[in-house]
Amino acid sequence: MATTDQNQPEQLYAAREPIFPRRVSGRFRSLKWVIMAVTLGIYYLTPWIRFDRGPNLPDQAVLVDLANRRFFFFWIEIWPHEFYFVAGLLVMAGLGLFLFTSALGRVWCGYTCPQTVWTDLFILVERWIEGDRNARLRLHRQKWDLRKARLRLTKWVAWLLIGLATGGAWVFYFADAPTLLRDIVTLSAHPVAYSTIFVLTMTTFLFGGFAREQICIYACPWPRIQAAMMDEDTITVAYREWRGEPRGKGKRREIAIPDQVTYAAGEKHGGTSPLIPMPGMPRGTGKPATQSLGDCIVCNACVNVCPMGIDIRDGQQLACITCALCIDACDDVMDKIGKPRGLIGYMALTDEQAERAGAEPRAIWKHILRPRTIMYTVLWALVGLGLVFALFIRPEIDMTVAPVRNPTFVTLSDGSIRNTYDIRLRNKHGEDRPFRLTVKGDLALHISLEGTPYETVTVPADSALLQRVYVTAPPDSVPAGAERTAFRFWAEDTASGERASKDTIFNGRANR
């Protein structure tokens, strides 16, 4: 193993440095507050919305009923055999993510990702209890005492309560919320509910309180996938280095211009700034020259507010979630020193040359409306329209037919051939409905239902019924050599006249 000296081994990984973002105000910070309030409100309150579906169905507007393998969303009910609706929604979510990333970069990560939203909430609580950035830094560096222990314990308890509310809200999506809450409080709920709440409480506590940017950088795959979604027309947060460089305080200073302009490895959070060639800068003299400074005054406000702990002035980085807080911080500084806003802002790479030359950049809509984003939008809309169409044309009754294979058919004593089928009838109405089963095909087939002398069976409201059915072909009705004959089952709701059908095969060969 390589060592730096005789006693100290070289460290393969650097220890994580805690990040303490400074409070900032501005339009993007306000937008993030609104989005956080809306998304958290939807998450925490949705299980408590009531929706009357009648006496035989749950009154919860949004419910994942795992026991009966159904999903309820207000007036929409998704059955297990209709999982293609869920698959379609996942496809739409993926296409929507591709669309927004191609148009606006990691806008999902910066504003609506659950990790971002809960981390914002945890940082807000941390700031309320421990103070802003400088106070939290001092508290982090000082030795443990009674005050530090009290503040840390208060913060951790608040985080645990948020995690508990998060885990509790999640389980309410899978059962009637008021009933489950009463069972949890009275310690009579199923152990799965308690274990789920515990796991989600601890993951929320750890991810939002301690892991934070580590989840975005190391655990989330999206930073590594996003490069395939972005191009030079993607609008993302960037630093206009042609306007900000050379950095420094004051108006003018002397700098040396060597024959080959190099870039100094400046400190990540400020300090030494890289030497950037500017228009009109003398080259090749190797002597000090007077050069006007750029708009960046090395205040490091953009670094201090970043929840990922990066410096946007270093260019595009995998860790950047484009939350735009650096824009608010920089704009505030520019207002104070009398410089125009936009040193850090949303921009596309294709506008760089125009802005360097002092020309106006292209309109935002021209960046957004391009072949890639149009293609994603069309695909997203087609999948959505297809789901809506399928939702409105699906029948209120449904049936599936499964032939019994052991045995495939039975030859009775009078020479007739009998096949057995298991038919599952689904009644999606809110009341019991009688279903009449019939068959139609080239053969003269007779049908009988197990457990009843009639061809009609009652299916309970909003449920499925498994019915065994016998289909018999009279003697000499099966053509010689025929082993498989197609026919069709029909199920009719005698109350409404709705019908459903399913094609299947009659197996058997006549003995001649």
C-alpha angles and dihedrals in degrees: 000000000000115000134192091216139353095280109026117071118214112259116235094198129035118231116252115261111215114241121222109188116206121236113262135179130205144103096296093046089050090049090052091050090053093047091047092051093047097045095044090045091053092047098047099037104038096083089057096056110109124215123181111229098162134267098305101051134062116266095223112116095214116029136154101207102197094171091062094026096238138125123215125198110172105289094354121093120189118200126203093258089054095063088126086082090061091045089051092051090051090051089050090050091052093048090047090053090050090048097051092043093051091048104036108010119233094353090139091055094047100047117014110021109119091231090055094044096050092042089054089051093049092048089050091054090045091053092049092053105034103024134242127321100291093046091049092048091052091047091050093051099044123089121261114276137151094278094049092047091049094050094045093047091049091050094048092049090052090049091049091052090052089048091049091052089048095051092042093051091052096056090049088069089066101050140023101294101217092045094047092047091054090048092049093050092047091046092240099113122113115275089241089066093054094045092049092050091048094050094047092044092054096043091050090047094049099038097044097036106036114005097044108135090019090069091053095046103038110015102040116076095200098086088061095044097046093076089071090054098049132072138167091289095055111115111228141149112283142160117242096224093175087065100036102044137127090039123212147111120274129027108278138014140167117259131176117240109205124199091255111038109224133187119238117224094244121194113275094236099040134285113105110034125208117258107245122188110241129201109276094016111145113243135204099018097106087207129112114271133187111249131175114241124239126245094269108098094186092245089144091217089137090055096045094055096044112111089203094053095234133132110239088201088073089069132245112349136183091237095056111106093184093237088154095221088127088060091057092047094048094044089053091053092046090053090052095051095041097249125135117264123249103069083130114026149123110297144145125238091237089066094056097090093045092050092046088055091048095251126135116265121240119274114273093239090059089059093046098045103063133124096272096051092041090053092050091047093050093048091047092050093047093053090047094049090047091054092048091049092049090048094055098043098047112114125244090230128046140177140194125198125208117181114220106241101193098095105008091209139347127222109216126214093261092054097258119134122228130197125190125218136182109218122191113204120196121202110194094180124103094242137050114279131196114230123200117206122208137163132221130190146106093289124076095245128179123206131209131177124223112244098017136063090217133080090231128085130181117235115202119242117284095352143094129252126203110215127183112221131190120209117193131192113205120238115286091010094107112080117242112271093014112133102162124034124180121229138154135243117216125198117192128191099222092199097057104015093238114150138199129186140193129191119223142154132265111215126206147088126227118239108237 
